Amino acid sequence: MTHVLDRDQGLLAEDGERLGLECPYCGVFAHMSPQSVPAVDALLRDQPKHVGLVFQCDACKAPVFLRFAVRNYSENQVELYRNFVELERPKERFAFSYLPKDTEILFREALACYAGNNFNAFASMCRRSAASAFAALGEGGKLRAFDEVMTAQQIAGIDDDSFAPIKVVLFDAGAEENLPLLSRAQAGILLEVMKDMFYQCFVRRGKLTRAIKVRRFFVEESQADLATSA
């Protein structure tokens, strides 16, 4: 969806389409209404390369800040590129309580880096989170996690070239400074792979174990009640 800032009409969207995003505050995917738009005369005079706009979440009324790159300046309009940067990203949700304590701390910090668009700091924290998880899994833990990651690649249909940096971040034994630089798209893949790996290695087992314990508890309670009433 292309946005245009017009000197007389303000912010215009292609075909009148409304912007929809996951709100970084309430977590709801909602329409965003323009709240604060820069003065077009000032933009036409100074011609900056980027423009900041403030939208309002229709669900919770919070301000959402977006940064657009300028595509073109004309006599009365400023055309913006379709893509934009969310200056505040929604917090990633995860069942942290099932992770080992050290892994939880490191992965929370990794997600904070991702939310702040610090994708290479995110990669470094993912490596530390993964190393902590491998240690907690014990002997053969790294190999098990590798199998889960390779399965995730196959399920998602990610080609080897795109997936190579992800494997380097998680499993390569090289020095920290040799980590590959990640783009936004690669960081997004790494995020989903990390979440899936931790789910398969920790969350799934934890949920299943807890569910079975609950089932056993109610069975034992039922048997105790029957014995008492007999």
C-alpha positions, 0 to 999 in steps of 0.5 A, a space after each residue: 500500500 503506497 502512501 502519499 503526503 499531499 500539500 492540500 489533502 494530507 495523508 493519502 493511501 492507495 485506493 483508500 486502503 487502511 493500514 493494519 498492524 499488530 499493535 506493539 501495546 495491546 498485541 491486537 492486529 488492528 487498523 491504524 488511523 493517522 494521528 500526526 503527519 508532518 507538514 508537507 511544505 516543510 518536507 518539500 523544502 527540506 526533502 529528507 530521505 525518511 519521514 516519521 508518521 504517528 498512527 493510532 491503534 483503533 483497538 487501544 488508541 495507543 500511538 504507533 510510530 512508523 518510519 518511511 523512506 521517501 520515494 519521490 518529491 513532486 511539486 505538491 506531494 511526497 510519495 513514500 515507499 511501500 515498506 516502513 520500519 516499526 520503531 516499536 515492535 510487538 513483544 514476542 510471546 513464548 512459554 518461558 516458564 518451560 525453559 531452563 532458568 539461564 536459557 529463559 534469561 538469555 532468550 528474553 534478552 534476545 527477543 528484546 534485541 529483536 523488538 528493538 530492530 537490533 538484529 545482529 545483537 539478536 543473533 549473538 543472544 540467540 547463540 548464547 541462548 542455544 548454547 545454554 539450552 544444549 547444556 541443559 539438554 545434556 549429552 546428545 542435546 545439541 544433536 537433538 536440537 540440530 535434528 529439530 532445526 533441520 526438520 523445521 527447515 524441511 517443513 517450512 521449505 526454506 532453501 539452503 542458501 537462506 538457511 545457512 546463516 541460521 545454522 552458523 548462528 546456532 551450531 557453528 563453533 567459530 568465534 563470536 566475531 565471525 557470526 554472519 550479519 543478518 538482514 531483517 528477513 533472516 532474523 525473522 527466520 532465526 526467530 521462528 526457528 529458535 521458538 520452534 526448537 525450544 518448543 520441541 526440546 522443552 515446551 512440548 515435553 513440559 506440557 505433556 508431562 504436566 498434562 499427564 500428572 494432572 490426569 493421574 491426579 484426578 484418577 487417583 482422587 477418583 479411586 480414593 473417593 471410590 475406596 472411601 465410599 465402599 
